[in-house]
Amino acid sequence: YEHFYSPADGTILYQKFVEDANDPIVEIKGVNYTLQDVLQDKEYNQPSLVIGIFMSFYDVHINRIPYSGVLSYKPLDPIESMNRPMLATEKDILDMAINPNNMEYLKYNQRMRNTIYSTKLDYKYHLVQIADEDVNVIAHFVNSQKVPMCQNERFSLIRWGSQVDLVLPLDSRFDFELLLEDEMHIE
C-alpha cells in the first residue's frame, strides 16, 4: 500500500504540485485553470498534487479507486448548459503534441467530485471526473454514499473521451513521488 494507482487508463496531461489554490495548473488561452476550478470549490486552499489523465476514444473508460477508502461523491453544478468538445485534445494526443489552449473544456464541462477517505492513512483525497461534449452521464457503480472501496476497485464509468483529475492534498506525513512523466500513456 505504498502507491496510489492511476484512476484511469489514458494520457497524463499534467502533474503539478500546487502550493496556492489560485496558482495555475495550466494556462488556457491566457486564463488560469486552478485547483479551485478543478474542484469547483472557492474555499479549497490546501497545497496539493494534481494529476490530469485524459481518456481518449481508445481507452477503457472505467474509473478505479487509486487507494482504498470510503467513497462519497457529488455531481457539481454545470457551468454551462452544454459541454464543450474534447476532440482537439484527443487529436493533440494522437499527434503527440499537447496544447493547453485546446483544453478549454476544463473550465466548463460537467463534472463529478469523488472524495475518498482512507481510514488506514487518516487521509482524504479527491477524484474529479470531467465529461466530454457528447456525454451527459457519469455513471457510478455504487448508488449510496460512504461506501468502503478497495484499491483499484471499479467505481464509475464515463463514455467516450473524458478526463479524470486526481487531487492529493499535500501532507507532511507523506512524500509524494511522481513515477511517470507527462504525456505518457498509462493502463
C-alpha positions, -999 to +999 in steps of 0.1 A: +000+000+000+028+025-008+013+036-041-017+054-054-027+037-086-040+056-117-078+062-115-080+057-153-064+044-185-052+074-206-026+100-212-011+122-185-018+158-195-003+174-164+012+165-130+017+196-108+025+204-072+003+234-064+012+254-033-015+281-036-050+270-048-051+301-071-019+292-089-024+279-124-023+242-131-024+250-167-030+283-187-057+280-213-059+309-238-045+333-212-069+321-184-056+301-155-071+268-146-067+265-109-071+239-081-103+257-071-116+254-107-109+216-107-129+211-075-154+239-082-147+250-046-136+286-039-129+277-003-104+249-011-070+262-002-048+231+005-015+227-013-020+197-035-006+174-062-029+174-092-027+148-120-049+151-151-055+120-171-072+122-205-092+091-217-093+090-255-117+070-276-092+042-274-090+039-237-112+019-212-135+044-196-140+026-163-125+045-134-109+029-104-100+038-068-064+048-065-061+040-028-085+021-005-110+042+014-146+053+019-161+068-012-185+098-013-195+116-045-212+148-056-223+159-090-211+195-094-234+222-108-229+227-146-210+258-155-227+260-189-257+242-204-236+224-230-204+205-225-175+217-248-158+192-271-125+175-262-117+164-297-089+189-302-071+174-271-077+139-284-061+150-317-032+165-298-025+132-281-026+113-313-002+139-328+020+137-297+019+175-291-003+186-262-015+222-265-031+236-233-051+261-255-072+231-266-082+223-230-109+250-227-134+222-217-117+221-183-133+253-173-168+244-184-177+208-187-199+187-164-180+171-135-184+148-106-163+152-074-155+120-057-139+121-022-122+091-007-113+090+029-086+064+037-090+052+073-057+034+071-039+067+063-063+091+080-062+110+047-088+124+023-082+129-014-103+136-045-111+124-080-128+148-104-144+132-134-149+156-164-173+147-192-169+153-229-194+172-252-213+140-262-215+127-226-244+136-204-240+110-177-211+100-154-224+066-142-214+055-107-215+017-099-223+024-063-257+040-055-250+052-020-226+074-001-198+065+022-191+031+006-159+012+015-138+006-016-107-014-022-076-001-041-081-005-079-118-014-075-141-001-103-164+027-091-176+046-121-178+049-159-177+078-184-183+072-221-162+085-250-134+109-245-132+123-210-108+132-182-101+124-145-081+146-122-066+131-091-061+157-063-038+146-035-036+172-007+000+176+005+006+163+040+038+163+059+033+126+068+037+117+031+063+123+005+046+120-029+069+110-057+059+110-094+068+078-111+056+087-146+061+116-170+037+140-186+023+127-219+029+091-210+001+067-218-009+045-188-031+015-184 
